[in-house]
Amino acid sequence: MNIIFTINGGMGKCIMATAVCKAIKTTHPKANLIVVSGYAEVFINNPNVYRSYTSGNLSYFYDTYIRDKKVMVFANDPYLTTGYINQNEHLIQTWCEMFDIPFNGEQPEIHLTARESKFFSTKFLENKPIMVVQANGGSGSELKYSWARDLPYDLAQNVINQFAEDYAIYVIGRDDQPRYENTKHATASFRELCVLMGMSSKRLLLDCFSNHVAAAMNLPSVVCWIANKPQVFGYDTHTNITANPFTITPETR
């Protein structure tokens, strides 16, 4: 049997989906799990995934996996469920329940090969321990700063200054996002950034893909939250810091 699992959303959502993949394979161990998403690289080497495809690059997909075959399709979006809208459980649990798949605390997984780790690590060799910071999030967004997610610039720079003497600090961000003094700007591929995270001793992260990478690699980190809740998108692995209550009511019109 083939199970087609489609994921609509960003890289962080795809990383969370690896936990759902594990739950699906636990329930259907003999099925071939085929994943279609915007970030096929997240699922490379994942033992639960038979094939990973990028959305829009699906030539002969129907003939290969669906025509005249036994198929299950998991294509619903957990963001459109009561559980997610009520914000009363983790998204991974909501996702599993939506597909009628038992949830047993599965966590995200990223599988790097020894060759990847050895090859990419040469880009980040330092004489000091490495600290990774992600102060601004978003992939392909026109916004350079989001009040609902990003750290205020001065706050992030002050934290960086506290550690700059003892750590080589890499800041994950797009080329068009803010630069910080006493840091190196890390604009690398997803797999390269995973290697960098694995090499780091300290991590200050956001409600963004790096939060999920750290959890998938079992790297306890400090993660800052503003609008979203760690109970829905976060992990007990981390030290989760939530913002103070708003002093001005946000415009929600």
C-alpha distance (Angstrom), angle and dihedral (degrees) to the residues before:
residue distance angle dihedral
M1 . . .
N2 3.79 . .
I3 3.79 121.3 .
I4 3.81 114.8 -160.1
F5 3.81 110.9 -155.7
T6 3.81 115.1 -173.3
I7 3.80 123.5 -169.5
N8 3.79 123.0 -162.8
G9 3.78 111.0 -165.3
G10 3.77 147.9 50.2
M11 3.76 134.5 -43.6
G12 3.80 94.8 -85.5
K13 3.80 90.5 55.1
C14 3.81 89.9 49.9
I15 3.80 91.2 52.2
M16 3.81 89.9 51.3
A17 3.80 87.5 49.4
T18 3.81 90.3 64.7
A19 3.81 86.8 71.2
V20 3.79 89.0 53.0
C21 3.82 89.0 49.8
K22 3.79 89.5 56.6
A23 3.80 91.6 49.6
I24 3.82 91.4 48.6
K25 3.81 92.3 51.4
T26 3.80 91.2 47.4
T27 3.80 88.7 56.6
H28 3.83 95.6 38.1
P29 3.83 104.3 27.9
K30 3.82 95.5 165.4
A31 3.79 96.5 49.0
N32 3.80 124.7 101.9
L33 3.80 106.6 -122.5
I34 3.80 112.3 -148.8
V35 3.81 115.1 -171.8
V36 3.81 124.5 -157.8
S37 3.81 115.5 -170.3
G38 3.77 145.3 133.4
Y39 3.81 91.7 -99.7
A40 3.79 110.9 45.5
E41 3.82 90.4 167.3
V42 3.81 90.3 72.0
F43 3.82 90.2 68.6
I44 3.82 99.0 47.0
N45 3.84 112.1 131.6
N46 3.81 91.5 3.3
P47 3.83 105.3 149.1
N48 3.81 91.4 -149.6
V49 3.81 93.8 57.6
Y50 3.81 121.4 77.8
R51 3.82 95.4 -172.0
S52 3.81 134.6 -3.2
Y53 3.81 122.2 -153.5
T54 3.78 134.2 -174.8
S55 3.79 114.9 -123.4
G56 3.79 110.0 -102.2
N57 3.81 93.4 25.4
L58 3.79 99.3 86.3
S59 3.80 107.0 124.2
Y60 3.82 111.5 169.8
F61 3.82 89.3 -3.6
Y62 3.82 94.0 135.4
D63 3.80 93.2 50.0
T64 3.80 93.0 45.1
Y65 3.79 101.2 46.6
I66 3.81 110.9 12.7
R67 3.82 116.1 28.6
D68 3.83 111.1 97.4
K69 3.82 91.6 -12.8
K70 3.78 134.8 113.4
V71 3.80 104.2 -102.4
M72 3.80 140.8 176.1
V73 3.81 118.7 -166.3
F74 3.81 121.4 -153.1
A75 3.79 102.9 -174.4
N76 3.81 107.1 133.9
D77 3.79 119.9 117.9
P78 3.84 116.8 -121.5
Y79 3.82 89.8 -151.8
L80 3.81 87.2 72.3
T81 3.81 96.0 56.8
T82 3.78 131.6 100.7
G83 3.81 91.4 -121.4
Y84 3.79 93.3 58.4
I85 3.82 96.4 40.3
N86 3.81 90.4 51.7
Q87 3.83 89.4 49.1
N88 3.80 92.0 -142.3
E89 3.81 101.8 129.5
H90 3.80 141.5 25.1
L91 3.79 115.4 -75.5
I92 3.82 91.8 -124.0
Q93 3.81 89.9 58.1
T94 3.81 91.0 47.0
W95 3.80 90.2 49.9
C96 3.81 93.1 52.1
E97 3.80 93.3 45.9
M98 3.80 90.2 50.7
F99 3.82 89.3 59.6
D100 3.82 92.8 41.4
I101 3.82 88.7 -113.8
P102 3.83 117.4 144.5
F103 3.81 112.3 -112.8
N104 3.80 114.4 -143.5
G105 3.79 100.6 172.5
E106 3.81 95.8 -77.6
Q107 3.80 113.7 179.8
P108 3.83 131.3 -155.5
E109 3.79 118.4 -85.3
I110 3.80 134.0 -156.3
H111 3.78 118.7 -172.9
L112 3.80 116.1 -156.0
T113 3.78 120.9 -178.5
A114 3.79 122.2 -130.4
R115 3.81 88.0 -115.3
E116 3.80 92.4 54.7
S117 3.79 92.1 48.3
K118 3.81 93.1 48.7
F119 3.81 94.9 44.5
F120 3.81 99.0 45.1
S121 3.81 95.5 39.9
T122 3.82 90.2 69.8
K123 3.82 88.1 71.1
F124 3.80 92.1 61.0
L125 3.80 105.6 41.4
E126 3.81 110.2 143.5
N127 3.79 139.0 171.5
K128 3.81 90.2 -133.2
P129 3.80 132.6 50.8
I130 3.78 113.6 -84.2
M131 3.79 125.8 -115.0
V132 3.82 119.5 -168.5
V133 3.80 121.2 -153.6
Q134 3.79 128.4 -175.4
A135 3.78 107.9 -173.9
N136 3.82 98.2 158.2
G137 3.78 126.4 41.2
G138 3.74 140.3 -171.7
S139 3.77 134.2 94.0
G140 3.78 117.6 -123.2
S141 3.79 93.2 -14.6
E142 3.79 120.1 148.3
L143 3.79 88.7 -139.6
K144 3.80 114.7 96.1
Y145 3.80 91.2 -168.6
S146 3.79 133.0 23.9
W147 3.81 119.6 -164.2
A148 3.81 88.9 -157.6
R149 3.80 94.4 59.4
D150 3.82 117.1 7.2
L151 3.79 129.2 86.1
P152 3.82 116.1 -114.1
Y153 3.80 107.0 -100.4
D154 3.82 96.7 -121.6
L155 3.80 92.3 48.3
A156 3.82 92.3 51.5
Q157 3.82 92.1 46.3
N158 3.81 91.8 50.0
V159 3.81 91.3 53.3
I160 3.80 91.0 46.9
N161 3.81 90.8 51.3
Q162 3.81 90.4 55.1
F163 3.81 91.6 59.0
A164 3.81 102.7 29.2
E165 3.80 96.2 97.4
D166 3.79 95.4 53.7
Y167 3.83 102.5 32.3
A168 3.78 139.9 50.4
I169 3.80 99.1 -127.7
Y170 3.79 122.1 -151.7
V171 3.80 118.5 -169.2
I172 3.81 115.8 -154.4
G173 3.78 111.8 -142.7
R174 3.76 148.1 116.5
D175 3.79 119.8 -83.3
D176 3.81 90.2 -108.4
Q177 3.83 94.7 53.0
P178 3.82 126.5 93.1
R179 3.80 120.8 -68.9
Y180 3.80 121.5 -141.1
E181 3.78 130.6 -147.2
N182 3.81 118.9 -109.5
T183 3.82 92.4 22.1
K184 3.78 142.7 99.1
H185 3.80 116.7 -127.1
A186 3.82 110.8 -126.2
T187 3.79 112.5 -152.3
A188 3.78 102.1 158.6
S189 3.78 137.5 133.1
F190 3.79 120.2 -75.3
R191 3.81 94.2 -103.5
E192 3.81 91.4 47.4
L193 3.81 90.9 51.6
C194 3.81 89.7 51.2
V195 3.80 89.3 55.8
L196 3.81 90.1 48.4
M197 3.81 90.3 51.3
G198 3.79 89.8 50.7
M199 3.81 90.5 52.9
S200 3.80 94.1 50.4
S201 3.79 126.5 101.7
K202 3.81 97.0 -163.3
R203 3.78 132.7 27.7
L204 3.82 132.4 -168.1
L205 3.79 107.3 -173.4
L206 3.79 145.8 168.0
D207 3.75 140.8 -132.5
C208 3.80 86.6 -78.9
F209 3.80 141.6 95.3
S210 3.81 93.0 -64.8
N211 3.81 89.6 63.3
H212 3.81 88.8 59.0
V213 3.81 94.3 42.6
A214 3.80 91.0 53.9
A215 3.80 91.3 49.8
A216 3.80 91.8 47.1
M217 3.81 90.3 52.1
N218 3.82 93.3 42.3
L219 3.81 92.5 -117.8
P220 3.83 110.0 150.5
S221 3.80 107.8 -137.2
V222 3.79 142.8 169.6
V223 3.81 108.1 -105.9
C224 3.82 123.4 -171.8
W225 3.81 122.3 -148.3
I226 3.80 131.0 -165.6
A227 3.81 115.0 158.7
N228 3.80 103.1 2.9
K229 3.79 125.8 62.7
P230 3.81 126.7 -117.8
Q231 3.81 87.2 -142.4
V232 3.82 87.5 67.6
F233 3.81 103.8 32.2
G234 3.82 104.5 13.7
Y235 3.79 140.2 78.7
D236 3.78 137.5 -129.4
T237 3.82 87.3 -128.4
H238 3.79 88.6 76.7
T239 3.77 137.9 63.6
N240 3.80 99.4 -116.4
I241 3.81 116.8 -156.4
T242 3.79 116.0 -166.8
A243 3.79 124.2 -159.5
N244 3.78 121.8 -107.2
P245 3.82 116.3 -97.7
F246 3.80 113.5 -76.9
T247 3.81 114.4 -90.1
I248 3.81 90.0 -159.7
T249 3.79 122.3 43.0
P250 3.84 108.3 -111.8
E251 3.78 116.9 -118.2
T252 3.81 104.0 -107.9
R253 3.80 100.2 166.2
